[in-house]
Amino acid sequence: MNQNQSIDQSFQRLAMGVILICIGILFLLDSLVPWLRLDYTWPFFLLLPAAVLVLIWIRRGKSAAPLVFPITLLLFFSGYFLWLNHVGWWHADTTWPNFLVGPGLAFLALYFVRRRSGLLIPAFILIGLAAIFYVEFARNTWFMGVVLMVAGIPFLLQFRESRNQGDTKIAPPSSSEETEG
C-alpha cells in the first residue's frame, strides 16, 4: 500500500468518526433539549456530507474543485429546508422555484471556481426561470420587464465594445459574402 492510499484511508476514518459523533450529538441533544427536536433540525444532517466534501476539497485542492457543486446544493437546501421547518411547509407551494435556484447557484459557484464560461449558461437559465416564477407569484410583471431590460444592457454594451475593437466574428456578413453563397 502506498503512502497516498494510507493517507486517504486515515482521512476516511477521520471523516467517518466526525460524522458519527456529530449525528450522535444531534440525537443526544434531541433527548436532552426539549425545544431541539429532530423533526425540525433534520436539515442539519445535510451539512455533514457538505462538511466532508469541503474537507476533501481543501485537502485535494483544484483537482477536487467540482465538489463545489454538491457542496453548494447541500448548503442551500439545508438552509431552505430549515426555513420551511420554521415557517411551515405549506410555503413550499410558493417557494418551489428555490428548487431551480439551488442548482443555479451550484453552477454559478462552480463557475467562480473553474472559470469556465459555459457554466454560466445553466446558472442564468435556472436562476432566471426562478426569478420569472417568483415575479409571476408576486404578479409584478412590470418589474420583470424592467429586470429583463436591465439584464440585457450588459450584453448590448459588450456587443458594442467588441464591434469597436474590430471583432469580425459577430459582424453581419458583407454584401460580397451574400452574393457568393
N, C-alpha and C positions, 0 to 999 in steps of 0.2 A: 504494500500500500504506500503510495507516495505521500508527500507532506501535504499537498493541496487537498487530497481526499480526507486526510486526518483532520485538517483544519475545518473542512466542510462538515464532517461528522460532529466535531465538537461544537460548531456553531448551531447545527441542527438540535443537538442535545440542549444547548443553552436556550434556544428559541422555544423548544417544546416545554422545558421546565418553566420558563417565564409565562407561557400561555396557560399551562395547567395551574400555576399559582394564582394568576390573575382571575381565572374562572373560579377557582376555589374561594378567593376573596369575595367575589361577587355573590356567590351562593351563601357564604358566611354572613355577609352584610345583609342579605335578604332575610336571613333568620334573626339577626340581632337588631336591625334598624327598621322599625315598622313602616316608615314612610318611604323606604328604599326598596321597592318591590320589583321583582324580575319582570313582571308583565309590563312595567313602564321603562325599565332600564335595559331590556334586551338589546337595543341597538348598539350599546357599548360593546357587545360581543363582536360587532363588525370592525371595531377598532383593533382588535387583537391581530387578525391577519394583516391589517394595514400596517401595524407596528412591525410585524415580522418582515413584511415586504420592504418597509423603509430601511430596516437594518440590513437586509440583503442588498438593497440599492446602495447604501452607504459603503458597505464592505466591498462590493464588486465595482463600484464606480460607473463609468459611462457605459460599460457593456450591459449593465442591468437597467439602463435608462427607460426601456419600455415598461418597467414596473410602475412608472408614474401613472399609467392609465388605470390599472386596478386600484392603486392607492387612492387616486382621486375619486373613483367611484365609491369605494368603501367609506371614505371620509364624508363625501357629500350625502350619501344615502343614510349613513349613521345619523348625521345631523337632521336630515329631513324626517326620518322615522322617529327620532326623539321629539321633534317638534310636533309631529302628528300625535304621538302618545300624550303630549302635554295639552294640546288644544282639541284633540278629538279626531278620530279617523274619518269622520264624515266630511272633513275639509279636503280629503283626497279627491272628491268629485270636482273641485275647482282648482286644485293644485296639481293635478295629474301631469301638466306639462313639465313638471320637475323630472319626470322620467325621461324627458328629452334633454333637459338642462344637464343632468348628471353626465351622460356620455359626451355631450357637447363640451362641457368643462374638462372632461378627461382628454379629449382630443386637443383642446387648447393647451392644457398643461403639458401634454406630450410634445406639442409644437414648441413650447418655450424651452423644453429640454433638448429636443433633437434638431430644432431649427429647420424643419422640412416644410416648405410652404404648402404641400399637398394636404397636410393635416388640418390646415385652416378651413378647407372646403367643408368637410363634415362637421367641424366645430361650428362654423357660422350657419350652416343649414339647420342643424339641430337647435342651436340657441335661438336662431331667427324664427323657426317654427314655433318654439315655445313662447317667444315674445308675441307672435301673432295670436296664438291661442289665448294668452293672458290678456291681451288687449281686447280680444273678442269677448272674453268673460266680463271685462270692465265696460264693454260697449263704447269704448273710445276710439272709434275708427279714425277720427281726425288726428288723434295722437299717433296712431300707427302710420298714417300717411306722412306726417312730419318726420317721424323717426326714419322711415324708409328713404325719404328725400335727403335727409341729413346724412344717412349712411351711404348714399350714392355719391355725395360730393367728393370724398377722397378718391374714388375711382376716376371721376372726371378730371380731377387735378393730376392724378398720376398719368392719365392718358395725355393730357395737355403737355405735361413735363416730358414724357417720352417722345412726343411729336416734336417738341422744341429741340431735343437732343439728336434728332435725325434718325430715330428708330424706324426702319422701313418695314419691319415685320408687321406692324399694326396699321400701316398706311393702306388706304384703299388702292386697288390696282390702278395703274395708269391707263390711259386710253389706248396706248400701243399694246399693252398686255391683253386688253379686252378684245382687240381685233385679231390677235394671233391665235387665241383659243378657239 
